[in-house]
Amino acid sequence: MMTLTGHSGTVRCLAYSADGRHLASGAEDGTVRLWDLARREVARVWSGQSDSVEAVAFAPDGSRLYAGRADGDLATLDPSTAKPGWRTIAHPGGVRSVVAHPDGQQVLTTGWDKEVCSWSVRGPKRSRLVPSLDEPVGAAALSPDGRTLAVSLCHRYKVYPIDVDRGRMSHSLDSDEGAVFALAFAPNGSVLAAGDTQGRTALWVSSRQGAEEPRFLAGHAGNVYGLGFTPDGRRLVTSGADRTARVWEVSTGRLVQEYQWHQGWVTCLAVSPDGLTVATAGEDQVIAVWDLPE
């Protein structure tokens, strides 16, 4: 296991570059850090603002890094030079999620203002994907083909699939209680994982009739905050407020392994593009990069 230290606040978000050589992190200390994993050191630090960094995402080609903050700021950063690009207030009240579209031409964001938006990467030109939601967004995830953006609400268990091209919202996926604060699509797009405040992860499987009733992976004690599928779709990694990270076999729901690398809530995770390692981080301000079990 490799540990990366330097943040002075809870780490809120993580993202691997497409080539797997770099890891981006954002934290409540107001900084975005770019880590060189081969050298096990920080390569870039963007600071100058005190507001928490809530979401980071790499452009598909790695040429840009997008960061959303708790003050509503959305910024583009150049990983190679550390120079900032354009900035704008994306969501008054705070950004909740930032997702780079695979076409490389747009970035999708959600916020506390109940808006779901698309931004041109060439500049801060915004378009609303759907009308304002009833509540702020708890989490968001984009399907691998870029056609469906799933968003959840903060205070109720409702997950809405949104057709990105048509700007159309489908019927919601509902469960009995709680709310969803983590979402992730399987690599083939057929399964949507939703981590909730009851310590469960629901696996919603799409079919011609819509989404089937989910299977639940239960075991976390408290909120599930991090989700990530391996590139082959065989395994799912989860993390949460119980300080643990867990590796599950998707087809059977079997718990493969449980880890407790951290001394506080594990608020975020990212699975490497080659599926060999996972990065986890949270309240203890430490980023742990560890090998997935065979």
TILO-525355 format. One record per residue (C-alpha): residue number from 1; residue in one letter; chain; x, y, z. Coordinates in Angstrom, 1 decimal. Example, Ala and Ser with C-alpha at 12.3 -4.5 7.8 and 13.67 -1.06 7.14 Angstrom:
  num  residuo  cadena      xx      yy      zz
    1        A       A    12.3    -4.5     7.8
    2        S       A    13.7    -1.1     7.1
END
This chain:
  num  residuo  cadena      xx      yy      zz
    1        M       A     0.0     0.0     0.0
    2        M       A     1.1     3.5    -0.8
    3        T       A     0.1     6.6     1.3
    4        L       A     0.0    10.2     0.0
    5        T       A     0.0    13.0     2.5
    6        G       A    -0.2    16.8     2.2
    7        H       A    -3.8    17.8     2.5
    8        S       A    -4.8    19.6     5.8
    9        G       A    -8.5    18.9     5.5
   10        T       A   -10.9    16.1     4.7
   11        V       A   -10.3    14.8     1.2
   12        R       A   -13.6    15.1    -0.7
   13        C       A   -12.8    13.7    -4.1
   14        L       A   -10.4    11.6    -6.2
   15        A       A    -9.9    10.9    -9.9
   16        Y       A    -7.4     8.9   -11.9
   17        S       A    -6.0    10.2   -15.2
   18        A       A    -6.9     8.0   -18.2
   19        D       A    -3.3     6.7   -18.4
   20        G       A    -3.3     5.9   -14.7
   21        R       A    -0.1     7.8   -14.1
   22        H       A    -1.6    10.6   -12.1
   23        L       A    -4.2    11.0    -9.4
   24        A       A    -6.1    14.2    -8.6
   25        S       A    -7.5    15.0    -5.2
   26        G       A    -9.6    17.8    -3.8
   27        A       A   -10.1    18.6    -0.1
   28        E       A   -11.7    20.9     2.4
   29        D       A    -8.3    22.7     2.7
   30        G       A    -9.2    24.4    -0.6
   31        T       A    -6.5    22.8    -2.6
   32        V       A    -6.4    20.5    -5.7
   33        R       A    -3.4    18.3    -5.8
   34        L       A    -2.0    16.3    -8.7
   35        W       A     0.0    13.3    -7.6
   36        D       A     2.7    11.5    -9.7
   37        L       A     2.1     7.9    -8.7
   38        A       A     5.3     6.5   -10.1
   39        R       A     7.3     9.0    -8.0
   40        R       A     4.9     8.9    -5.0
   41        E       A     4.9    12.7    -4.8
   42        V       A     2.8    15.7    -5.5
   43        A       A     3.4    17.2    -8.9
   44        R       A     1.1    20.2    -8.8
   45        V       A    -0.9    22.1    -6.2
   46        W       A    -3.6    24.6    -7.0
   47        S       A    -4.6    26.8    -4.1
   48        G       A    -5.6    30.3    -3.3
   49        Q       A    -9.2    29.7    -2.3
   50        S       A   -10.4    28.6     1.1
   51        D       A   -13.6    26.9     0.0
   52        S       A   -13.7    23.1    -0.1
   53        V       A   -13.0    21.3    -3.4
   54        E       A   -16.0    19.0    -3.8
   55        A       A   -15.4    17.3    -7.2
   56        V       A   -12.6    16.8    -9.6
   57        A       A   -12.6    15.1   -13.1
   58        F       A   -10.1    14.7   -15.9
   59        A       A   -10.9    15.4   -19.5
   60        P       A   -10.8    12.1   -21.5
   61        D       A    -7.4    13.0   -23.1
   62        G       A    -5.9    14.2   -19.8
   63        S       A    -5.4    17.8   -21.1
   64        R       A    -7.6    19.4   -18.6
   65        L       A    -8.6    18.9   -15.0
   66        Y       A   -12.0    20.2   -13.8
   67        A       A   -12.7    21.2   -10.2
   68        G       A   -15.9    22.3    -8.5
   69        R       A   -16.0    24.0    -5.1
   70        A       A   -18.4    24.6    -2.3
   71        D       A   -18.7    28.2    -3.1
   72        G       A   -20.1    27.3    -6.6
   73        D       A   -16.9    27.9    -8.5
   74        L       A   -16.1    25.6   -11.5
   75        A       A   -12.5    25.9   -12.9
   76        T       A   -10.4    24.3   -15.6
   77        L       A    -6.8    23.5   -14.7
   78        D       A    -3.9    22.5   -17.0
   79        P       A    -2.1    19.5   -15.4
   80        S       A     1.1    20.0   -17.5
   81        T       A     1.7    23.7   -16.6
   82        A       A    -0.4    24.3   -13.5
   83        K       A    -1.9    27.3   -15.3
   84        P       A    -5.6    27.9   -14.6
   85        G       A    -8.0    28.1   -17.5
   86        W       A   -11.5    29.6   -17.4
   87        R       A   -13.5    29.9   -14.2
   88        T       A   -17.1    30.6   -13.5
   89        I       A   -19.8    30.4   -10.8
   90        A       A   -21.5    27.3   -11.9
   91        H       A   -23.9    26.6    -9.0
   92        P       A   -24.6    29.3    -6.4
   93        G       A   -24.6    27.6    -3.0
   94        G       A   -22.1    25.0    -4.1
   95        V       A   -21.1    22.4    -6.7
   96        R       A   -22.0    18.8    -5.9
   97        S       A   -20.5    16.9    -8.8
   98        V       A   -18.4    17.3   -12.0
   99        V       A   -18.3    14.7   -14.8
  100        A       A   -16.3    15.0   -18.0
  101        H       A   -18.2    13.7   -21.1
  102        P       A   -16.4    11.1   -23.2
  103        D       A   -16.8    13.3   -26.3
  104        G       A   -14.3    15.7   -24.8
  105        Q       A   -16.6    18.7   -25.6
  106        Q       A   -18.6    19.1   -22.5
  107        V       A   -18.6    18.9   -18.7
  108        L       A   -21.7    18.0   -16.7
  109        T       A   -22.3    19.5   -13.3
  110        T       A   -24.8    19.4   -10.5
  111        G       A   -25.2    21.7    -7.5
  112        W       A   -27.1    22.7    -4.3
  113        D       A   -29.1    25.1    -6.5
  114        K       A   -31.0    21.9    -7.8
  115        E       A   -29.7    22.5   -11.3
  116        V       A   -28.2    19.9   -13.7
  117        C       A   -26.0    21.6   -16.3
  118        S       A   -23.8    21.1   -19.3
  119        W       A   -20.8    23.3   -20.0
  120        S       A   -18.8    23.8   -23.2
  121        V       A   -15.1    23.0   -22.5
  122        R       A   -14.1    26.0   -24.7
  123        G       A   -15.5    28.4   -22.2
  124        P       A   -18.1    28.9   -19.5
  125        K       A   -21.2    28.6   -21.7
  126        R       A   -24.0    26.8   -19.8
  127        S       A   -27.1    24.9   -20.8
  128        R       A   -29.6    23.3   -18.4
  129        L       A   -30.2    19.7   -19.1
  130        V       A   -33.5    19.5   -17.4
  131        P       A   -35.8    21.8   -15.3
  132        S       A   -34.7    22.4   -11.7
  133        L       A   -35.1    19.4    -9.5
  134        D       A   -37.2    19.2    -6.3
  135        E       A   -34.1    19.0    -4.1
  136        P       A   -30.3    19.4    -4.3
  137        V       A   -28.4    16.5    -5.9
  138        G       A   -26.8    14.0    -3.7
  139        A       A   -24.6    12.3    -6.4
  140        A       A   -24.2    11.9   -10.1
  141        A       A   -22.7     9.4   -12.5
  142        L       A   -22.4     9.3   -16.3
  143        S       A   -22.8     6.1   -18.3
  144        P       A   -19.7     5.1   -20.3
  145        D       A   -21.3     6.0   -23.6
  146        G       A   -22.2     9.5   -22.3
  147        R       A   -25.8     9.1   -23.1
  148        T       A   -27.3     8.8   -19.6
  149        L       A   -26.5    10.9   -16.5
  150        A       A   -27.9     9.5   -13.3
  151        V       A   -28.6    11.9   -10.4
  152        S       A   -29.9    11.3    -7.0
  153        L       A   -31.7    13.6    -4.5
  154        C       A   -30.2    14.6    -1.2
  155        H       A   -33.1    13.8     1.1
  156        R       A   -35.1    11.0    -0.5
  157        Y       A   -34.2     7.8    -2.2
  158        K       A   -34.9     8.8    -5.7
  159        V       A   -32.5     8.4    -8.6
  160        Y       A   -33.3     9.9   -12.0
  161        P       A   -31.7     8.7   -15.3
  162        I       A   -31.4    11.7   -17.6
  163        D       A   -31.0    11.4   -21.4
  164        V       A   -28.1    13.8   -22.0
  165        D       A   -28.7    14.3   -25.8
  166        R       A   -32.4    14.9   -25.5
  167        G       A   -32.5    16.6   -22.1
  168        R       A   -35.2    14.3   -20.9
  169        M       A   -35.6    12.8   -17.4
  170        S       A   -36.9     9.3   -17.0
  171        H       A   -39.0     7.9   -14.2
  172        S       A   -37.2     7.7   -10.9
  173        L       A   -35.6     4.6    -9.3
  174        D       A   -37.0     4.4    -5.8
  175        S       A   -36.3     2.4    -2.7
  176        D       A   -37.8     2.2     0.8
  177        E       A   -35.9     4.6     2.9
  178        G       A   -32.7     6.7     3.1
  179        A       A   -31.0     8.8     0.4
  180        V       A   -28.2     8.1    -2.1
  181        F       A   -24.8     9.8    -1.9
  182        A       A   -22.8     7.7    -4.3
  183        L       A   -23.5     6.5    -7.9
  184        A       A   -21.5     4.5   -10.4
  185        F       A   -22.2     2.8   -13.8
  186        A       A   -20.7    -0.5   -14.7
  187        P       A   -18.3    -0.4   -17.7
  188        N       A   -21.0    -1.8   -20.0
  189        G       A   -23.6     0.6   -18.7
  190        S       A   -26.1    -2.1   -17.9
  191        V       A   -25.8    -1.8   -14.1
  192        L       A   -26.1     1.3   -11.9
  193        A       A   -24.8     1.1    -8.4
  194        A       A   -26.3     3.4    -5.7
  195        G       A   -24.8     3.7    -2.3
  196        D       A   -27.2     4.9     0.4
  197        T       A   -27.5     6.2     3.9
  198        Q       A   -28.5     2.8     5.2
  199        G       A   -25.1     1.2     4.5
  200        R       A   -26.4    -0.6     1.4
  201        T       A   -25.4    -0.5    -2.3
  202        A       A   -28.2    -1.2    -4.7
  203        L       A   -27.4    -2.7    -8.1
  204        W       A   -30.1    -1.5   -10.5
  205        V       A   -30.1    -3.6   -13.7
  206        S       A   -31.6    -2.1   -16.9
  207        S       A   -33.8    -4.0   -19.2
  208        R       A   -36.2    -3.3   -22.1
  209        Q       A   -38.9    -2.8   -19.5
  210        G       A   -36.8    -0.3   -17.6
  211        A       A   -34.9    -1.0   -14.4
  212        E       A   -35.5    -4.2   -12.5
  213        E       A   -35.9    -4.4    -8.8
  214        P       A   -32.4    -4.0    -7.3
  215        R       A   -30.1    -6.4    -5.5
  216        F       A   -28.6    -5.0    -2.4
  217        L       A   -25.1    -5.4    -1.1
  218        A       A   -25.4    -4.7     2.6
  219        G       A   -22.7    -4.5     5.2
  220        H       A   -21.5    -0.9     5.8
  221        A       A   -22.4     0.6     9.1
  222        G       A   -23.5     4.1     8.0
  223        N       A   -23.5     6.1     4.8
  224        V       A   -21.8     4.7     1.6
  225        Y       A   -19.8     7.6     0.1
  226        G       A   -17.6     5.9    -2.5
  227        L       A   -18.3     3.5    -5.4
  228        G       A   -16.2     2.3    -8.3
  229        F       A   -16.4    -0.7   -10.7
  230        T       A   -13.3    -2.5   -12.0
  231        P       A   -12.8    -2.1   -15.8
  232        D       A   -14.0    -5.6   -16.4
  233        G       A   -17.2    -5.0   -14.4
  234        R       A   -16.6    -8.1   -12.3
  235        R       A   -16.0    -6.3    -9.0
  236        L       A   -17.4    -3.2    -7.2
  237        V       A   -15.5    -1.3    -4.5
  238        T       A   -17.4     0.6    -1.9
  239        S       A   -16.4     2.9     1.0
  240        G       A   -18.2     4.7     3.8
  241        A       A   -18.6     6.3     7.2
  242        D       A   -17.6     3.1     9.0
  243        R       A   -14.0     3.7     7.9
  244        T       A   -13.9     0.7     5.7
  245        A       A   -13.5    -0.1     2.0
  246        R       A   -15.0    -3.3     0.7
  247        V       A   -14.6    -5.3    -2.5
  248        W       A   -17.6    -7.2    -3.9
  249        E       A   -18.1    -9.7    -6.6
  250        V       A   -20.9    -8.2    -8.7
  251        S       A   -22.4   -11.4   -10.1
  252        T       A   -22.9   -13.1    -6.8
  253        G       A   -22.9   -10.2    -4.3
  254        R       A   -20.2   -12.0    -2.4
  255        L       A   -17.9    -9.8    -0.2
  256        V       A   -14.4   -10.5    -1.4
  257        Q       A   -12.4    -8.4     1.1
  258        E       A   -12.8    -5.7     3.7
  259        Y       A   -10.1    -3.2     4.5
  260        Q       A    -9.7    -0.5     7.2
  261        W       A    -6.9     1.7     5.9
  262        H       A    -8.3     4.9     7.4
  263        Q       A    -8.9     6.5    10.8
  264        G       A   -12.1     8.3     9.8
  265        W       A   -14.9     8.4     7.3
  266        V       A   -13.8     7.2     3.8
  267        T       A   -15.5     9.9     1.7
  268        C       A   -14.3     9.0    -1.8
  269        L       A   -12.6     6.4    -3.9
  270        A       A   -11.3     5.9    -7.4
  271        V       A   -10.4     2.7    -9.3
  272        S       A    -7.4     2.8   -11.6
  273        P       A    -8.0     2.5   -15.4
  274        D       A    -6.1    -0.9   -15.4
  275        G       A    -8.2    -2.2   -12.5
  276        L       A    -5.1    -3.1   -10.4
  277        T       A    -5.3    -0.5    -7.7
  278        V       A    -7.8     1.6    -5.8
  279        A       A    -7.3     5.0    -4.2
  280        T       A    -9.3     5.9    -1.1
  281        A       A    -9.4     9.0     1.1
  282        G       A   -11.4    10.9     3.7
  283        E       A   -11.5    12.5     7.1
  284        D       A    -8.0    11.5     8.1
  285        Q       A    -6.5    13.6     5.2
  286        V       A    -4.5    10.6     4.0
  287        I       A    -4.8     9.1     0.5
  288        A       A    -4.3     5.3     0.4
  289        V       A    -3.4     3.6    -2.9
  290        W       A    -3.8    -0.2    -2.5
  291        D       A    -3.9    -3.3    -4.7
  292        L       A    -7.1    -5.0    -5.5
  293        P       A    -7.2    -8.7    -4.4
  294        E       A    -6.8   -11.2    -7.2
END
